[in-house]
Amino acid sequence: MDPKPAEASNRHRVVIVGGGAGGLELATKLGDTLGRRGQADITLIERNRTHVWKPKLHEIAAGSMDMSDHEVGYLAQSHWHHFRYRVGEMIGLDRERREVLVAPHLDDEGQEVTPSRAVGYDTLVIAVGSQSNDFGTPGVREHAMRLESAADALRFHQRMVNACMRAHSQSTPLRPEQLHVAIIGAGATGVELAAELHRTTREVVAYGLDRVDPDKDVKVTVVEAAARVLPALPERLSKATETLLRELGVDVLTNAKVAGVEPGLVRLADGRSLPSELIVWAAGVKAPDFLKDLGGLETNRINQLVVRDTLQTTRDDRIYAFGDCAACAWPEANHGKGGFVPPRAQAAHQQASHMLLQIRRQMSGQALRPYHYRDFGSLVSLGEFSTVGSMMGGLIGGSLMIEGLFAKLMYQSLYKMHELALHGWPKVALDTLARLIVRRTEPHVKLH
């Protein structure tokens, strides 16, 4: 069992698994209230040491954002906000003993940092997010990169910069796949990465790599199995986005199903092939596989934990789940035909706030309240070129298509809301000012 101070033994134990946008916001809010007042012990279990807002991963991958300026250290955050951070990965659950089973944590050299252990709970909240779904496509695991974590984004960026340097220094002609990027999946992540790469690859080359011609040598292709890019957005915005991508020189292939991925090559089901040095899989979403056999809890076909409208799992009232890893009903979706809350940052933010109230009510013996998702629309950033999206639902009572500067400001405000939830106004204001100053004295693209 994870040790507890003797004086805290009678406190209500809240364990949160997953330090993504929703999990870290909830741990911070609970720590600032229940933890600070000594009413509960709050523990966050997360395998990473630092947090980066997931919608920013494409910017890290492209090099337009320095991760060190935006990452949040879990240990420092827990110290400042009165909760415990325990490094590790959940691998099992003992519902009878009310224990979360955590795997040993190893460093990069294979040395054990923390042993396997069990962490006891009175209330458990699972917020482990989602990952891409390769649908069993051959070669994806072995030969395609993903953007599921900050480490994935950094790996892609380093490979991109190395590819440009390699092309600059070699004396032989470029191979067919060299400096070609294939992005599989034209949802928000794929489209945003393609637009960012158009600018950042040119900026990288501009720093002395003059033997590379970005207009001739660098090629970005977006592959989408659906009939259009951004299939979750209204068709008008989808068409506008595709037009802009094509104007930037991005090749857009729709109705193109991927049959397999090989080293330096993407094979399509219609027989075509795309030579590509860098291949990114950004298609499909599913919850982590370990949830399928987690203590007998109910899951759906993409491994999400099925929850009631109170965000409690269907088979255990003491266990909650929210964010991308939870299947939460949304009766108002599809014009009242029903559906599930979509995997969006705004949903995790809303649910974290709702969970704070739920845990307070549970501890005081009050009846829990149902969660109602408020859809404020979708926004997709196309870097410095544009931002597109739709605003809808409770915000304006209908639906409104937005583009350009206003959409860009709305997109940036989503990140500021997340920062405010973690740090408050004074720190966010100072951090924002510091970034503006630093940006005027350093390259606008990360070069290493």
C-alpha positions in Angstrom: 0.0 0.0 0.0 1.1 3.5 -0.7 2.1 5.0 2.7 0.0 7.7 4.3 0.8 10.0 7.2 -0.7 8.8 10.5 -2.7 12.0 11.0 -4.3 11.6 7.6 -5.6 8.0 8.1 -9.2 8.9 8.6 -9.5 11.4 5.7 -11.4 10.5 2.6 -9.0 9.2 0.0 -9.5 10.4 -3.5 -7.3 8.8 -6.2 -7.2 10.3 -9.7 -5.5 8.2 -12.4 -4.3 10.2 -15.4 -2.8 13.7 -15.4 -4.1 15.0 -18.7 -6.1 18.1 -19.0 -9.1 16.9 -17.0 -7.2 14.8 -14.4 -4.7 17.5 -13.6 -7.4 20.2 -13.4 -9.5 18.1 -11.0 -6.5 17.2 -8.8 -5.6 20.9 -8.6 -9.1 22.0 -7.8 -9.6 19.3 -5.2 -6.2 20.1 -3.6 -7.0 23.8 -3.4 -10.3 23.0 -1.6 -10.5 19.7 0.2 -6.8 19.0 0.4 -5.9 22.4 1.7 -8.5 22.3 4.4 -7.5 18.8 5.5 -10.8 17.3 4.5 -9.4 14.7 2.1 -6.2 13.2 0.8 -5.9 13.8 -3.0 -3.5 11.5 -5.0 -2.7 11.8 -8.7 -1.2 8.8 -10.4 0.5 9.6 -13.7 3.4 7.9 -15.6 4.8 11.1 -17.0 6.8 13.7 -15.0 5.4 16.7 -16.8 2.1 17.8 -18.4 1.5 19.4 -21.7 -2.0 20.3 -23.0 -2.7 17.6 -25.7 -4.1 20.0 -28.4 -0.7 21.7 -28.4 1.2 18.5 -29.4 1.1 19.3 -33.1 2.8 22.6 -32.4 5.6 20.8 -30.5 5.9 18.3 -33.4 6.2 21.0 -36.0 8.6 23.0 -33.8 6.5 26.2 -33.5 6.2 25.8 -29.8 9.0 25.1 -27.3 7.7 22.5 -24.9 9.8 23.7 -22.0 7.9 27.0 -22.0 4.5 25.3 -21.6 5.0 22.0 -19.6 3.8 21.7 -16.0 5.9 19.6 -13.6 3.5 17.3 -11.6 5.7 17.3 -8.5 5.8 21.1 -8.3 2.1 21.4 -9.1 1.2 18.9 -6.4 3.3 20.7 -3.8 1.8 24.1 -4.6 -1.8 22.8 -4.7 -2.0 20.4 -1.8 -2.2 17.0 -3.5 0.1 14.1 -3.9 1.8 13.1 -7.1 2.8 9.4 -7.5 4.7 8.5 -10.7 3.5 5.2 -12.2 1.1 3.5 -14.6 -2.2 1.8 -13.5 -2.2 -1.8 -14.6 -5.1 -3.3 -12.5 -7.8 -2.7 -10.0 -9.0 -4.6 -6.9 -12.5 -3.3 -6.3 -13.1 -5.5 -3.2 -10.0 -4.1 -1.4 -10.5 -0.6 -3.1 -6.9 -0.6 -4.4 -5.3 0.7 -7.6 -2.5 -1.6 -8.8 0.5 0.4 -10.1 3.3 -1.0 -12.2 7.0 -0.5 -11.3 8.3 2.7 -12.8 11.6 2.4 -14.7 13.9 5.2 -15.9 15.4 5.4 -19.4 18.2 3.1 -18.5 15.9 0.4 -17.1 16.6 1.2 -13.4 13.7 0.9 -11.1 12.5 4.2 -9.7 9.5 3.1 -7.8 8.3 -0.5 -7.1 5.0 -2.1 -7.9 2.5 -1.0 -5.3 -1.2 -0.7 -4.4 -2.8 2.6 -3.7 -5.9 2.6 -1.6 -9.0 4.7 -2.3 -12.4 5.7 -1.1 -13.2 7.4 -4.3 -11.5 6.6 -7.6 -11.5 8.8 -10.7 -10.2 7.4 -14.0 -9.1 10.0 -16.5 -6.5 8.3 -18.6 -7.5 9.9 -21.9 -7.4 8.3 -25.3 -4.9 7.1 -28.0 -5.0 6.7 -31.7 -6.7 3.6 -33.2 -4.8 1.8 -35.9 -7.7 -0.6 -36.6 -5.2 -3.4 -37.0 -3.6 -1.9 -40.1 -0.4 -3.8 -40.9 2.8 -1.9 -40.2 1.4 1.0 -38.3 2.9 0.1 -34.9 6.3 -0.6 -36.4 6.7 2.1 -39.0 4.4 5.1 -38.2 4.8 7.7 -35.5 1.9 9.0 -33.4 1.1 12.2 -31.5 -0.2 10.8 -28.3 2.3 12.3 -25.9 4.9 15.1 -25.6 7.6 12.4 -26.1 5.9 11.5 -29.4 5.8 15.1 -30.6 9.5 15.7 -29.7 10.5 12.5 -31.5 8.8 13.6 -34.6 10.3 17.1 -34.5 13.8 15.8 -34.0 13.4 13.4 -36.9 12.1 16.2 -39.1 15.1 18.5 -38.3 17.5 15.6 -38.8 15.9 14.8 -42.1 16.5 18.4 -43.3 20.1 18.4 -42.1 20.7 15.1 -43.8 19.3 16.3 -47.1 21.4 19.4 -46.9 24.7 17.6 -46.3 24.4 14.7 -48.7 26.0 14.9 -52.1 23.7 12.5 -53.9 20.2 13.4 -55.2 17.3 13.0 -52.8 15.6 9.7 -52.7 11.8 9.6 -53.6 10.7 9.4 -50.0 13.1 12.0 -48.6 11.6 15.1 -47.0 8.1 13.7 -47.7 5.6 13.6 -44.8 2.5 11.5 -44.9 -0.2 12.3 -42.3 -2.8 9.6 -42.1 -6.0 11.0 -40.7 -7.5 14.4 -41.6 -9.2 15.2 -38.3 -8.1 18.2 -36.2 -4.6 16.8 -35.4 -3.7 15.8 -38.9 -4.9 19.1 -40.5 -3.3 21.2 -37.8 0.0 19.4 -38.1 0.0 19.8 -41.9 -0.6 23.5 -41.8 2.1 24.0 -39.1 4.7 22.0 -41.0 4.2 24.2 -44.1 5.6 27.1 -42.2 8.1 25.5 -39.8 9.9 23.4 -42.4 10.6 26.6 -44.4 11.9 28.4 -41.3 14.2 25.5 -40.4 15.6 25.5 -43.9 16.1 29.3 -43.8 18.6 28.9 -41.0 21.5 28.0 -43.3 20.2 24.8 -45.0 20.3 26.4 -48.4 20.8 23.2 -50.3 17.2 22.3 -49.6 14.4 23.9 -51.6 11.3 23.7 -49.4 9.0 24.4 -52.4 10.4 21.5 -54.5 11.9 19.1 -51.9 9.5 19.2 -48.9 6.1 17.5 -49.5 3.3 17.1 -47.1 0.4 14.7 -47.8 -2.8 14.3 -45.8 -4.6 11.0 -46.2 -8.3 10.6 -45.1 -10.5 7.6 -45.5 -13.7 9.7 -45.4 -15.1 11.8 -48.2 -13.7 15.1 -46.8 -11.2 16.5 -44.3 -12.5 17.4 -40.9 -15.5 15.1 -41.3 -16.8 16.1 -37.8 -17.1 19.8 -38.8 -19.8 21.3 -41.0 -19.1 20.8 -44.7 -18.5 24.5 -45.5 -15.7 24.7 -43.1 -14.3 21.4 -44.3 -14.2 22.7 -47.9 -12.6 26.0 -46.8 -9.9 24.1 -44.9 -9.1 21.8 -47.8 -8.9 24.8 -50.1 -6.4 26.5 -47.8 -4.3 23.3 -47.4 -4.1 22.9 -51.2 -3.1 26.6 -51.5 -0.3 25.9 -49.1 0.9 23.1 -51.3 -0.4 20.2 -49.1 -1.6 17.2 -51.1 -5.0 16.1 -49.8 -6.2 12.6 -50.5 -9.8 11.8 -49.5 -11.7 8.5 -49.9 -8.2 7.0 -49.5 -8.0 4.0 -47.2 -4.6 2.9 -45.9 -3.9 -0.8 -46.5 -0.5 -0.9 -44.8 2.6 1.0 -43.8 6.1 0.0 -44.6 9.5 1.6 -44.0 9.4 4.8 -46.0 6.1 3.9 -47.8 2.3 4.1 -47.3 0.3 1.6 -49.3 -3.3 2.6 -50.2 -6.2 0.1 -50.7 -6.6 1.2 -54.3 -3.0 0.2 -55.2 -1.4 3.6 -55.0 1.7 4.1 -52.8 3.1 7.2 -51.1 6.9 7.3 -50.6 7.4 9.1 -47.3 10.3 9.5 -44.9 8.1 10.6 -42.0 4.8 8.9 -41.5 2.3 10.0 -38.8 -0.8 8.0 -37.8 -3.5 10.5 -36.6 -6.6 8.5 -37.4 -9.1 7.0 -35.1 -9.6 7.2 -31.3 -9.8 4.6 -28.6 -9.3 4.4 -24.9 -6.2 2.5 -23.5 -6.4 -1.3 -23.9 -5.9 -2.1 -20.2 -9.4 -0.7 -19.5 -11.0 -3.7 -21.3 -10.2 -6.0 -18.3 -10.2 -3.5 -15.4 -11.9 -5.1 -12.4 -15.0 -6.1 -14.4 -16.1 -2.6 -15.2 -18.3 -2.2 -18.3 -16.5 -0.9 -21.4 -17.6 -0.3 -25.0 -16.0 -1.5 -28.3 -13.3 1.2 -28.2 -12.4 0.4 -24.6 -14.2 3.4 -23.0 -15.6 2.9 -19.5 -19.4 3.2 -19.7 -20.6 5.8 -17.2 -24.0 7.0 -16.0 -25.0 10.6 -16.2 -23.5 11.2 -12.8 -20.1 10.1 -14.3 -20.1 7.0 -12.1 -19.2 3.7 -13.8 -22.2 1.5 -14.3 -20.9 -1.3 -12.0 -19.3 0.6 -9.1 -20.6 3.8 -7.5 -17.2 4.6 -6.0 -15.5 4.7 -9.3 -15.9 7.6 -11.7 -14.5 8.1 -15.2 -14.5 11.2 -17.4 -12.8 12.6 -20.5 -11.8 10.7 -23.6 -11.7 7.3 -21.7 -15.4 7.5 -20.7 -18.5 6.8 -22.7 -20.9 9.4 -21.4 -24.3 9.7 -23.0 -25.3 12.9 -24.7 -29.0 12.8 -25.4 -29.1 16.1 -27.3 -26.5 14.9 -29.9 -27.5 14.4 -33.6 -30.6 16.6 -33.4 -32.0 14.8 -30.3 -31.3 11.3 -31.6 -28.6 10.8 -29.0 -24.9 9.9 -28.9 -21.9 10.3 -26.7 -19.9 13.3 -25.4 -17.1 13.9 -28.0 -13.4 13.6 -27.1 -12.7 17.3 -26.9 -10.7 19.4 -24.4 -13.8 21.4 -23.6 -15.6 18.3 -22.4 -12.7 17.3 -20.1 -12.7 20.8 -18.7 -16.4 20.8 -18.0 -16.4 17.3 -16.5 -13.5 18.2 -14.2 -15.5 21.1 -12.8 -18.5 18.8 -12.4 -16.5 16.1 -10.7 -15.3 18.6 -8.1 -19.0 19.2 -7.1 -19.8 15.5 -7.3 -17.0 14.5 -4.9 -18.0 17.2 -2.4 -21.7 16.1 -2.5 -20.7 12.4 -2.1 -18.5 13.2 0.9 -21.4 15.2 2.5 -24.0 12.5 1.8 -25.9 14.5 -0.7 -27.5 13.2 -3.9 -25.3 13.4 -7.0 -26.3 15.6 -9.9 -26.3 14.5 -13.6 -23.7 16.0 -15.9 -25.0 17.9 -19.0 -22.5 18.5 -21.8 -22.6 22.1 -23.1 -21.4 22.1 -26.7 -19.5 25.3 -27.5 -18.5 24.0 -31.0 -15.2 23.0 -32.5 -12.1 25.0 -33.5 -9.2 24.0 -35.7 -6.0 26.0 -35.9 -4.2 26.3 -39.2 -1.2 28.0 -37.7 -0.5 31.5 -38.8 -2.7 31.2 -41.8 -6.2 30.9 -40.3 -8.4 29.3 -37.7 -11.8 27.8 -38.6 -14.6 26.4 -36.5 -18.2 26.5 -35.4 -19.8 27.9 -32.3 -23.0 26.4 -31.2 -25.1 25.1 -28.4 -25.5 27.0 -25.1 -23.2 29.9 -26.2 -25.5 31.4 -28.9 -28.5 29.2 -29.0 -27.9 28.0 -32.5 -24.9 27.5 -34.8 -22.4 30.0 -36.2 -19.5 29.3 -38.6 -16.4 31.4 -37.7 -13.1 31.9 -39.4 -10.0 34.2 -39.3 -8.9 36.3 -36.4 -12.0 35.9 -34.2 -11.7 32.1 -34.5 -8.0 32.3 -33.7 -8.7 34.3 -30.5 -11.3 31.8 -29.5 -8.9 28.9 -30.1 -6.2 30.6 -28.0 -8.7 31.3 -25.2 -9.3 27.5 -24.8 -5.7 27.1 -23.8 -5.8 30.1 -21.5 -8.8 28.6 -19.7 -6.8 25.5 -19.1 -3.8 27.5 -17.8 -6.1 29.5 -15.5 -7.6 26.3 -14.0 -4.1 25.1 -13.2 -2.3 28.4 -12.1 -4.7 31.3 -11.6 -4.6 34.8 -13.1 -1.3 36.2 -11.7 0.9 33.3 -12.9 -0.8 33.1 -16.3 -0.4 36.8 -16.9 3.3 36.7 -16.0 4.0 33.6 -18.0 2.2 35.1 -21.0 4.2 38.3 -20.8 7.5 36.3 -20.4 6.7 34.2 -23.5 6.0 37.4 -25.6 9.4 38.8 -24.5 11.3 35.7 -25.2 9.7 35.2 -28.6 11.2 38.5 -29.7 14.8 37.3 -28.9 14.8 33.7 -30.1 14.0 31.9 -33.3 10.3 31.4 -34.0 10.9 27.7 -34.6 12.7 25.1 -32.5 15.9 24.0 -34.3 16.9 21.1 -32.1 
